[in-house]
């Protein structure tokens, strides 16, 4: 049987949450990064200092908007980016 690939079309395009600048309130941002990612405090701090960094990948638009809002409330600069469509073989 031949392998078949299907691209499901849905209303919600996955988004990535990108931390572009942690700002001056670093510990507040690290706490938000920790809450969003589930990482340890130390790993969250390392991730926040390596900006720009993708914190969440492939999340729904509502979750991405909530995460960006939380990061901005903590003093960071963050944005959402739509994920591009996967490269699937065309027959």
N, C-alpha and C positions, 0 to 999 in steps of 0.2 A: 504494500500500500504506500502510495506517495505521501510525503510530508506536505501538509497544507498549513499555511499561515493566514490568520485572520486578523484584521485590524478592527478592533471594536471602536465604534464611534459613540462617545458619551458627551454629556453636556459639560462636564467639569474637566478642564485641562489641568494636569498636575503642575504645581508651582514649586519653585525653590525659594527658600528664605536665605538671603545673603546679608551678612553683617559687613558693612563697608567701613565703618569707623566706630570704635568702642566709646569714644568721647572721653570726658574727664572723670566721670563717675564710674570708674572701672569696676569696683566691687558690686555696684548695683547691676551693671550689665552682666557681670559674671554670674550673679545669682539668677538672673532671667535666663541666661544661656543654660545654666545647670537645670533649671526647671523645664525648659523646652526639650533639651536633648537627653536628660537622664544621666549625664556624665558626672564624674566626681568633680569636686570643687577645683582641684588642681588642673584636671584636664579641661574644664570649662574655661579657666583662666588662660591656659595655653592657647586654646582655640580662639578666644576673644582677642588675644594679642596678635594673632596671625591674620588679622583682617586685611583684605577681604576674604571671607571664609563662608562656605555654604554650611548653614546650621541645620536646615531641614531640607530634604530632597523628596520631591514627588508627593507633596501634600495637597489636599484640596484648597481651593482659593480662600474659603472662609477661615480655615486654620492658619494659612499663610498670612492673611490680613491681621488676624488676632496676634500672631507671633511678632509681626512687624510693629504693631501698635504697642505691645508690651516692651519691646526693645527701645522704641522711641521714647516711651514714658520713662525708661531708665536712663535716658540721655545718650543713646547710641544712634547712629545712622544705619538704617537697614532698608532693604527693598525686597520686593518679590519679583521673580522672573518666571515667565512661562517656560516650561520644558518643551524642547523641540520634539517633533514626532520621531519615533525610533526608525532607524534605517532597516526596513524589511525588504527581503528580496521581492522583486516584481516579476510576475509571470505573464 
